[in-house]
Amino acid sequence: MSKTLVVVVPDADVLAATVASRLVAKIVDAQAERGSASVVLTGGRIAAKVLRTVKELPAAAAIDWSRVDLWWGDERYLPTGDPDRNETQAREALLDVLPLDPHRVHAMPADDGQPAETAAVRYANELATGGADVPPFDVLMLGVGEDGHVASLFPGHPVLNETGTTAAVHNSPKPPPTRITLTMPTIQTADEVWLIAAGPDKTDAVGAALDGDRSKPAAHATGRSRTYWLLDEAAAAKRS
């Protein structure tokens, strides 16, 4: 049975350090258990801060980065190298300095003129290369938006009803309007889901989701074994 744990720390800097330390430990444990690790990255300010902090942790030297698979929960459908792409931000924050196996860095497709639906299918096919619909994600990280969205799954948006592994998103309420995302059923396959939020602009959404408001997509994002809410005090101010 899945267990939900809420961790509250003083501020965004401590939150980034906490998440970074947990991530390193999770990867080390996964590699000790089966030789490799699979992580789903998220985007946003706090995500970039987490990745920059990983780079500074001595314990990260215990990771064999060549045996880490990196995936993304969603992506802005923009050209390769666009500074607003989650991949671009992750590479600048950490990935470009790591000895990663490039074949195990699974960026979502960039906008090359193809429809976003085609790109979403390509990513679904990449997820399924191991024989199952999705690989075994050890940890899937999600930022929580001011409206309670996670990945590019927004409240009331029809993509919330998608049952495949990936989906194209059009008319996103946040720019850019076109995106690619993992679906909620895919998110729920992860061993652990980490919902990360910092700042007073997240207070209402976090409080509502933790109180069981099912209109908030974040309330549906759960891991198979554990779900962690990793919050600073401002974001946690309205939790019961």
GUGU-628981 format. One record per residue (C-alpha): x, y, z; residue in one letter. Coordinates in steps of 0.02 Angstrom, whole numbers, padded with zeros to 5 digits, always signed. Each point is the difference from the previous one (the first is absolute). Layout:
N
XYZA/...
This chain:
240
+00000+00000+00000M/+00066+00171-00048S/+00052+00113+00141K/-00007+00191-00005T/+00129+00100+00098L/+00011+00189+00018V/+00170+00080+00030V/+00005+00185+00043V/+00161+00101+00008V/+00031+00186+00035P/+00028+00072-00174D/+00035-00033-00183A/+00189-00016+00022D/-00019-00132+00135V/-00133-00085-00106L/+00118-00012-00149A/+00136-00072+00110A/-00122-00125+00077T/-00066-00060-00168V/+00175-00010-00074A/+00062-00106+00145S/-00151-00115-00012R/+00024-00018-00187L/+00183-00049+00016V/-00043-00128+00134A/-00142-00071-00103K/+00111-00022-00152I/+00139-00080+00103V/-00123-00121+00080D/-00078-00047-00168A/+00170-00035-00075Q/+00049-00105+00151A/-00160-00100-00019E/-00003-00033-00187R/+00148+00090-00080G/-00091+00146-00078S/-00122+00138+00041A/-00140+00087-00094S/-00052+00178+00043V/-00133+00114-00073V/+00050+00184+00006L/-00114+00150+00013T/+00020+00182-00049G/-00015+00168+00085G/+00103+00108+00118R/+00009-00120+00145I/+00046-00145-00115A/+00148+00095-00071A/+00054+00045+00177K/-00009-00184+00050V/+00109-00052-00147L/+00129+00135+00035R/+00007-00060+00180T/+00029-00181-00053V/+00156+00060-00090K/+00068+00066+00166E/-00033-00157+00105L/+00152-00108+00039P/-00115-00151+00014A/-00041+00015-00185A/+00171-00076-00034A/-00075-00166+00056A/-00113-00003-00153I/+00049-00088-00160D/-00079+00128-00116W/+00027-00111-00151S/-00132-00116+00074R/-00135+00130+00029V/-00149+00019-00116D/-00072+00175-00004L/-00175+00037-00061W/-00112+00154+00004W/-00176+00017+00066G/-00045+00135-00125D/+00076+00119-00123E/-00040+00164-00085R/-00014-00038-00185Y/+00135+00120-00059L/+00154-00017-00113P/+00157-00088+00061T/+00102+00109+00116G/-00139+00122+00037D/+00036+00072+00174P/-00179-00035+00055D/+00012-00187-00031R/+00016-00104+00159N/+00137-00100-00084E/+00103+00157-00036T/-00016+00059+00180Q/+00047-00172+00070A/+00153-00012-00111R/+00060+00173+00053E/-00032-00036+00185A/+00083-00171+00008L/-00009-00123-00143L/+00135+00076-00110D/+00133-00030+00133V/-00046-00181+00038L/+00076-00155-00083P/-00171-00059-00060L/-00029-00129-00134D/-00085+00106-00134P/-00107-00149-00050H/-00075+00003+00176R/-00049+00184-00004V/-00176-00008-00067H/-00047+00179-00042A/-00174+00030-00067M/+00001+00047-00184P/+00025+00181-00047A/-00110+00093-00124D/+00072-00046-00171D/-00155+00045-00097G/-00093-00161+00037Q/-00167+00004+00092P/+00014-00015+00189A/-00104-00159-00012E/+00137-00081-00105T/+00131+00052+00128A/-00105-00072+00142A/-00013-00167-00092V/+00189+00000-00026R/+00026+00021+00186Y/-00126-00135+00040A/+00097-00116-00115N/+00162+00044+00089E/-00079-00036+00168L/-00052-00172-00064A/+00171-00055-00067T/+00028-00113+00150G/-00151-00107-00042G/-00124+00077+00124A/-00106+00154-00035D/+00110+00100+00119V/+00167-00038+00085P/+00011-00023+00190P/+00021+00178+00064F/+00087+00005+00169D/-00051+00179+00032V/-00107+00121-00098L/+00017+00183+00050M/-00139+00126-00028L/-00011+00185+00032G/-00170+00058+00062V/-00072+00152-00089G/-00098+00143+00076E/-00159-00080-00068D/+00046-00174+00061G/+00061-00063-00169H/+00140-00127-00015V/+00102-00037-00156A/-00111+00080-00134S/-00160-00069+00074L/-00107+00152+00040F/-00163+00008+00098P/-00150-00029-00113G/+00107-00032-00154H/-00059-00145-00110P/+00175-00077+00001V/-00036-00054+00178L/-00113-00134-00073N/+00136-00074-00112E/+00036-00183+00037T/+00152-00027-00112G/+00177+00023+00065T/+00030+00173-00075T/-00105+00140-00072A/+00013+00160-00100A/-00068+00152+00090V/-00078+00144-00094H/-00071+00163+00068N/+00101-00014+00161S/-00055+00135+00123P/+00185+00038+00027K/+00114+00044-00146P/+00053-00073-00113P/-00169-00069-00054P/+00068-00162-00075T/+00086-00130+00108R/+00031-00187+00020I/-00035-00089+00163T/-00005-00167+00086L/-00179-00044+00042T/-00063-00025+00177M/-00005-00191-00020P/+00184+00005-00048T/+00045+00110+00147I/-00087-00123+00115Q/+00113-00143-00058T/+00154+00076+00088A/+00062-00084+00158D/+00011+00170+00084E/-00079+00165-00052V/+00073+00159+00075W/-00107+00157-00005L/+00109+00153+00028I/-00062+00175+00038A/+00074+00158+00073A/-00069+00174+00030G/-00163+00083+00052P/-00070-00008-00178D/-00016-00189+00022K/-00086+00006+00170T/-00181-00014-00057D/+00030-00137-00128A/+00106-00105+00119V/-00126+00018+00141G/-00146-00047-00112A/+00088-00152-00075A/+00055-00065+00169L/-00178+00022+00062D/-00058-00114-00141G/-00066+00127-00125D/-00010-00113-00152R/-00018+00148-00117S/+00187+00027+00027K/+00104-00116-00110P/+00133-00005+00137A/-00124-00095+00109A/+00003-00144-00125H/+00190-00013-00014A/+00046-00148+00108T/+00142-00126+00001G/-00022-00187+00012R/+00097-00014+00163S/+00018+00179+00062R/-00057+00176-00039T/+00103+00141+00073Y/-00056+00179+00014W/+00161+00100+00019L/-00045+00177+00050L/+00069+00158+00075D/-00096+00083+00141E/-00082+00128-00113A/-00070-00132-00118A/-00059-00106+00147A/-00086+00141+00093A/-00179-00060-00036K/+00022-00187+00020R/-00115-00075+00131S/
